[in-house]
Amino acid sequence: MTEKDQPLSVKKLSDQDQARVDQYLQSGHNDVERKPFRPFLLLAVIVGVLTALSLLSLLIARTKGVV
């Protein structure tokens, strides 16, 4: 099978390029310590922002005499 016959997902790196990729991945440059994802905190922030914007829109509507 020639290189043209292979689909893009099967195409591989040369041995030299693969060695450089492996060396980079083992070097630790790409390691980032992250806090665990907290979905309930995200939900609380979204609800808080939505509530604040809703109250602001009600305040604006009342000052303009709409409500």
N, C-alpha and C positions, 0 to 999 in steps of 0.2 A: 504494500500500500504506500503510495507516495504522499508527500506533505499536502498536496492539493486535494487528495481524496479524503483526508481526515477532516472531521468536523472541528470547529473551533474549540469546543470543549475538551477534545482529546489531545490537542496540540500541546506538546511538552517543551519545557525549557532545555537548553543545552546543559550538559553536566556542569560546566563552569558557572553558568547563570544560576542554576539550582543550588550550587554550593554557596554562592554569595547570598541568595535568599535565605538559606538555612542558617548561615552565619549571622545575618542581621536579626533573624527571629530569635536566635539564642543569645544575642548580645544584651537584651534587656532594654533597648531603646524604646521599644513599643509597649512596655509594661506600664500601666497606669492604675494606681490604686483608686478604686471608686467606691463610694458608699452604696449600699444596697438600694435598689429601686423601691420606693415607698408609694404605692398607688393611692393609698388613702390620703396621704399628704397632698398629692397632685389633685385629687378630687376635692379636697377641702379648699385649696387655692382657687380652683376653677369656680366652685360654688361661691366663694367669697368675692371674687371679682365680678361674677354675674350679679350677685346681690348688690354690690356697690354701684354698678352701672345702672341697675334697675332703680335703685333709690335716687340716684342722680337724675335719671330721666323723669321720675315722678316729681322731683323737686323743680325741675325746669318746667314741666308741664303746669304745675300749680302756680308758679310765678308768672306764667304767661296767660293764665286763665283758661287753659284747655281743660283741666280737670277740676 
